[in-house]
Amino acid sequence: MEIQLWREILSPYEQAVTELVEKFQHLSLEHRERGLYSPIEQVTGRVKSITSILEKMKRKKIPFEEMEEQVEDIAGIRIICQFVEDIQRVSDLIAGRSDMEIKCIKDYIAHQKESGYRSYHLVIYYHVETLNGPKKIQAEIQIRTMAMNFWATIEHSLQYKYKTNIPPHVKERLANAAQAIIALDSEMSSVRNEIMNAQNSSLMQRNLVMDILQNIENLYQKSNRREVEKIQDEFYRIYASNDLQQLKRFHQQLDIIAEGYCAQAVTSEGWDQNL
């Protein structure tokens, strides 16, 4: 097959990967902007190399005319979560979307591979708009925890080095490491609530600080500079105390002050127009 033809075939998959990565990143951002815990920690994507496609076709005896149907992971998205419980949440979010259609699910967490590999795979149908019109393609979405991803990355490198013929002693160590990964994920799940509470508190504090700084910046344009500097100094004092409740109260009081100055500004403008 000519190189130019390969480029034409793979171009829609590159477009799909770019769009899907952006959509999942935005989904994570939406959670955080609303003060919600995001089950999506990290998103990456790739288009399978021509060499990898050819190797898979050779291994599975796939004819060229059936490549796009039978090679389901030409477009690949990897979503990393903090906790095992997040994986099902991400899967449910995908299932609820109108722009993605789930073709099949491959659950290698409930049904771990013999090597120790654990991950949750969804094969989806996704439409992209091309110069030749809409095209329906397949993409594989891998959802796994950070611990699972670490193990899978190492295992993939060894598979590449040994061409699937990993020495028995290395296989044994990989299997032992896989059990350690299961134990780690289980331990992290046991303290999930504490970790999430800490992260939510940190997110809440960050949002409060951003709102307070914006209010103070606005006050500099509407009120006496010396008064605003006093407010700013009080904010720095409260921020240094690391007291979230005190920061909340300051935020509420500052909102009232800001509204008062806005009301004064509107009244002044009204007087100016009547004069």
C-alpha positions as CSV (number, residue, x, y, z in Angstrom):
1,M,0.0,0.0,0.0
2,E,1.3,3.5,-0.9
3,I,2.3,5.8,1.9
4,Q,-0.1,8.5,0.6
5,L,-3.0,6.0,0.9
6,W,-2.0,5.3,4.5
7,R,-2.1,9.0,5.3
8,E,-5.6,9.3,3.8
9,I,-6.8,6.3,5.9
10,L,-5.2,7.4,9.2
11,S,-6.1,11.1,8.9
12,P,-9.7,10.8,10.3
13,Y,-8.3,8.7,13.2
14,E,-5.8,11.5,14.0
15,Q,-8.7,13.9,14.0
16,A,-10.8,11.6,16.2
17,V,-8.0,11.3,18.8
18,T,-7.5,15.0,18.9
19,E,-11.3,15.6,19.4
20,L,-11.8,12.9,22.0
21,V,-8.8,13.9,24.1
22,E,-10.1,17.5,24.1
23,K,-13.6,16.4,25.0
24,F,-12.5,14.2,28.0
25,Q,-10.2,17.0,29.2
26,H,-13.0,19.4,29.1
27,L,-15.3,17.0,30.9
28,S,-12.7,16.8,33.7
29,L,-12.4,20.6,33.7
30,E,-16.2,21.0,34.0
31,H,-16.2,18.9,37.1
32,R,-13.6,21.0,38.8
33,E,-15.2,24.3,37.7
34,R,-18.4,23.2,39.4
35,G,-16.5,22.2,42.6
36,L,-17.0,18.5,41.9
37,Y,-14.6,15.7,42.2
38,S,-13.4,14.6,38.7
39,P,-13.0,10.8,38.1
40,I,-10.7,11.7,35.2
41,E,-7.2,12.4,36.3
42,Q,-5.4,12.4,33.0
43,V,-6.2,11.8,29.3
44,T,-3.8,10.8,26.5
45,G,-4.3,9.6,22.9
46,R,-2.5,8.1,20.0
47,V,-3.0,6.7,16.5
48,K,-1.5,3.2,16.0
49,S,1.6,3.2,14.0
50,I,1.6,1.6,10.5
51,T,4.1,-1.0,11.7
52,S,1.9,-1.9,14.7
53,I,-1.2,-2.1,12.5
54,L,0.6,-4.4,10.0
55,E,1.9,-6.6,12.9
56,K,-1.6,-7.0,14.3
57,M,-3.1,-7.8,10.9
58,K,-0.4,-10.4,10.3
59,R,-0.9,-11.9,13.8
60,K,-4.7,-12.1,13.4
61,K,-4.7,-12.8,9.7
62,I,-6.8,-9.7,8.9
63,P,-7.1,-8.9,5.2
64,F,-6.6,-5.2,4.1
65,E,-10.2,-4.7,3.1
66,E,-11.3,-5.6,6.6
67,M,-8.6,-3.6,8.5
68,E,-10.8,-0.7,9.6
69,E,-13.5,-3.0,10.9
70,Q,-11.3,-5.6,12.6
71,V,-8.5,-3.4,14.0
72,E,-10.5,-1.7,16.7
73,D,-7.7,0.3,18.3
74,I,-6.3,2.3,15.4
75,A,-7.4,5.3,17.4
76,G,-6.6,4.9,21.1
77,I,-7.6,7.0,24.1
78,R,-6.2,6.3,27.6
79,I,-8.0,7.7,30.6
80,I,-6.2,7.5,34.0
81,C,-8.2,7.5,37.2
82,Q,-7.1,7.8,40.9
83,F,-9.4,5.0,42.2
84,V,-10.8,1.8,40.9
85,E,-14.3,3.1,41.7
86,D,-13.7,6.0,39.3
87,I,-13.4,3.6,36.3
88,Q,-17.1,2.6,36.3
89,R,-18.0,6.3,36.8
90,V,-16.1,7.2,33.6
91,S,-17.7,4.3,31.7
92,D,-21.1,5.6,32.8
93,L,-20.3,9.1,31.6
94,I,-19.3,7.7,28.2
95,A,-22.4,5.6,28.0
96,G,-24.5,8.6,28.6
97,R,-23.1,10.7,25.8
98,S,-24.9,11.2,22.5
99,D,-21.6,11.7,20.4
100,M,-20.2,8.2,21.3
101,E,-21.7,4.8,20.8
102,I,-20.3,1.9,22.7
103,K,-19.7,-1.2,20.5
104,C,-18.4,-3.5,23.1
105,I,-16.7,-3.7,26.6
106,K,-13.6,-5.7,27.5
107,D,-13.4,-5.9,31.3
108,Y,-9.8,-7.0,32.2
109,I,-10.3,-5.9,35.8
110,A,-13.1,-8.4,36.5
111,H,-11.3,-10.9,34.2
112,Q,-7.6,-10.2,34.6
113,K,-5.3,-11.5,31.9
114,E,-3.0,-14.3,32.7
115,S,0.0,-12.0,32.5
116,G,-1.5,-9.8,35.3
117,Y,-2.8,-7.1,33.0
118,R,-5.8,-5.2,34.3
119,S,-7.7,-2.4,32.5
120,Y,-11.2,-1.6,31.4
121,H,-11.6,-1.2,27.6
122,L,-14.5,0.3,25.6
123,V,-14.6,0.2,21.9
124,I,-16.7,3.0,20.6
125,Y,-18.1,4.4,17.3
126,Y,-17.3,8.0,16.7
127,H,-18.2,10.3,13.8
128,V,-15.7,12.8,12.4
129,E,-16.4,15.4,9.7
130,T,-13.9,15.2,6.8
131,L,-13.4,16.8,3.5
132,N,-15.3,13.9,2.0
133,G,-18.1,14.1,4.5
134,P,-18.9,12.4,7.8
135,K,-17.0,9.2,8.6
136,K,-17.8,6.7,11.3
137,I,-14.7,5.2,12.9
138,Q,-13.8,3.0,15.8
139,A,-11.7,4.0,18.8
140,E,-10.6,2.0,21.8
141,I,-10.8,3.8,25.2
142,Q,-8.7,2.3,28.0
143,I,-9.7,3.2,31.5
144,R,-7.4,2.3,34.3
145,T,-5.9,3.5,37.6
146,M,-2.5,5.1,37.9
147,A,-1.2,1.9,39.5
148,M,-2.6,-0.2,36.7
149,N,-1.1,2.1,34.1
150,F,2.4,1.9,35.7
151,W,2.3,-1.9,35.6
152,A,0.9,-2.0,32.0
153,T,3.6,0.5,30.8
154,I,6.4,-1.7,32.2
155,E,4.8,-4.9,30.8
156,H,4.4,-3.3,27.3
157,S,8.1,-2.3,27.3
158,L,9.1,-5.9,28.2
159,Q,6.8,-7.3,25.5
160,Y,8.4,-5.1,23.0
161,K,11.9,-6.1,24.1
162,Y,11.3,-9.8,24.2
163,K,8.7,-10.0,21.3
164,T,6.1,-11.7,23.5
165,N,8.8,-14.3,24.7
166,I,9.3,-12.9,28.2
167,P,11.6,-15.1,30.3
168,P,9.9,-17.2,33.0
169,H,11.6,-15.5,35.9
170,V,10.6,-12.1,34.6
171,K,7.0,-13.3,34.1
172,E,6.9,-14.4,37.7
173,R,8.1,-11.1,38.9
174,L,5.5,-9.3,36.8
175,A,2.8,-11.5,38.2
176,N,3.9,-10.7,41.7
177,A,4.0,-7.0,40.9
178,A,0.4,-7.3,39.5
179,Q,-0.7,-8.7,42.9
180,A,1.0,-5.8,44.6
181,I,-0.9,-3.4,42.3
182,I,-4.2,-4.9,43.3
183,A,-3.3,-4.5,46.9
184,L,-2.3,-0.9,46.3
185,D,-5.5,0.0,44.6
186,S,-7.5,-1.7,47.3
187,E,-5.6,0.2,50.0
188,M,-6.2,3.5,48.2
189,S,-9.9,2.7,47.9
190,S,-10.1,2.2,51.6
191,V,-8.9,5.8,52.2
192,R,-10.8,7.2,49.2
193,N,-13.2,9.4,51.2
194,E,-10.4,11.0,53.2
195,I,-8.4,11.8,50.0
196,M,-11.4,13.2,48.2
197,N,-12.3,15.4,51.1
198,A,-8.8,16.8,51.2
199,Q,-8.8,17.4,47.5
200,N,-12.3,19.0,47.6
201,S,-11.2,21.3,50.4
202,S,-8.1,22.3,48.4
203,L,-10.3,23.0,45.3
204,M,-12.8,25.0,47.4
205,Q,-10.0,27.1,48.9
206,R,-8.5,27.8,45.5
207,N,-11.9,28.9,44.1
208,L,-12.5,31.2,47.1
209,V,-9.1,32.8,46.8
210,M,-9.7,33.4,43.1
211,D,-13.1,35.1,43.8
212,I,-11.6,37.2,46.6
213,L,-8.7,38.4,44.5
214,Q,-11.1,39.3,41.7
215,N,-13.3,41.3,44.1
216,I,-10.3,43.1,45.6
217,E,-9.1,44.0,42.1
218,N,-12.6,45.4,41.2
219,L,-12.7,47.4,44.5
220,Y,-9.5,49.2,43.5
221,Q,-11.4,50.7,40.6
222,K,-14.4,51.8,42.7
223,S,-13.3,52.8,46.1
224,N,-10.6,54.5,48.2
225,R,-7.2,52.9,47.7
226,R,-6.3,53.0,51.4
227,E,-9.5,51.2,52.4
228,V,-8.9,48.5,49.8
229,E,-5.3,48.0,51.0
230,K,-6.6,47.3,54.5
231,I,-9.0,44.7,53.0
232,Q,-6.1,43.2,51.1
233,D,-3.9,43.0,54.2
234,E,-6.8,41.3,56.1
235,F,-7.1,38.7,53.3
236,Y,-3.3,37.9,53.4
237,R,-3.6,37.5,57.2
238,I,-6.5,35.1,56.9
239,Y,-4.9,33.2,54.0
240,A,-1.8,32.7,56.1
241,S,-3.8,31.2,58.9
242,N,-5.0,28.4,56.5
243,D,-8.4,28.5,58.1
244,L,-11.0,27.6,55.5
245,Q,-14.0,28.6,57.6
246,Q,-12.5,32.0,58.3
247,L,-11.8,32.4,54.6
248,K,-15.4,31.6,53.7
249,R,-16.7,34.3,56.2
250,F,-14.2,36.8,54.7
251,H,-15.5,35.9,51.2
252,Q,-19.1,36.5,52.3
253,Q,-18.3,39.8,53.9
254,L,-16.3,41.0,50.9
255,D,-19.2,40.2,48.6
256,I,-21.4,42.5,50.8
257,I,-18.8,45.2,50.7
258,A,-18.5,44.9,46.9
259,E,-22.2,45.0,46.4
260,G,-22.4,48.2,48.5
261,Y,-19.8,49.9,46.4
262,C,-21.6,48.8,43.2
263,A,-24.8,50.3,44.5
264,Q,-23.0,53.6,45.3
265,A,-21.5,53.7,41.8
266,V,-24.9,53.2,40.2
267,T,-26.4,56.0,42.4
268,S,-23.6,58.3,41.5
269,E,-24.1,57.7,37.8
270,G,-27.8,58.4,38.2
271,W,-27.1,61.7,39.9
272,D,-24.6,62.7,37.2
273,Q,-27.1,62.0,34.5
274,N,-29.7,64.2,36.2
275,L,-27.4,67.1,36.6
